Amino acid sequence: MERRITGNTTNRTSGDKRAVEPLIGALEDEIDGIRINAALALGKLSDKKAITPLLRTLENEKIDIKPFFFGALFLLGEEEYSSEIIKSIENPDADIRHVFEFKVLGCLSLGVC
């Protein structure tokens, strides 16, 4: 039986380091929302072993999903991604700005995705 990470993962995994490995595995899921929730939960858990899997997954991620990964990396202390966050906010593509401003910032600040 396949087990998926669904729903509001960021709240359920709050502070539980046992969640890191399953969340890293969820970065490869075919469903965008699961990858997004996994990335943000990893960022909030602040476990540095998530950095390499996040970077690996980020390389092939869709353009509208990348801002979530930038946010997760920033939460993990990878401050060089702050420039990517700024680019997302200033992106001339209104859809990218919308995704970042409302979805990413909302997820990061409220923990609700």
Residue pairs with C-beta under 8 A, 6 or more apart in sequence:
4 26
4 29
4 31
4 34
5 22
5 23
5 26
5 29
5 34
5 37
5 38
5 41
6 33
6 34
6 37
7 37
8 37
8 111
8 112
8 113
9 23
9 26
9 37
9 38
9 40
9 41
9 113
10 37
10 40
10 41
10 44
10 107
10 111
10 112
10 113
11 111
11 112
13 19
13 23
13 41
13 44
13 45
14 44
14 111
15 45
16 45
17 45
17 47
19 41
19 45
20 42
20 45
20 47
20 49
20 50
23 38
23 41
23 42
23 45
23 50
24 38
24 42
24 49
24 50
24 53
26 34
26 35
26 37
26 38
27 35
27 38
27 39
27 42
27 53
27 54
27 57
28 35
28 57
29 35
29 38
32 62
32 65
33 113
35 57
35 61
35 65
35 68
36 65
36 68
36 107
36 113
37 113
39 54
39 57
39 68
39 69
39 71
39 72
40 68
40 71
40 72
40 75
40 107
40 108
40 113
42 50
42 53
42 54
42 72
42 76
43 50
43 71
43 72
43 73
43 74
43 75
43 76
43 108
44 75
44 111
46 75
46 76
46 77
47 76
48 76
48 77
50 72
50 76
51 73
51 76
51 78
54 69
54 72
54 73
54 76
55 73
57 69
58 66
58 69
58 70
58 73
61 69
63 96
64 95
64 96
64 99
66 84
66 88
67 84
67 85
67 88
67 96
67 99
67 100
67 104
68 103
68 104
68 107
70 81
70 84
70 85
70 88
70 104
71 85
71 104
71 105
71 107
71 108
73 81
74 81
74 82
74 85
75 108
85 100
88 96
88 97
88 99
88 100
88 104
89 97
89 100
89 101
90 97
91 97
91 100
103 113
106 112
106 113
107 113
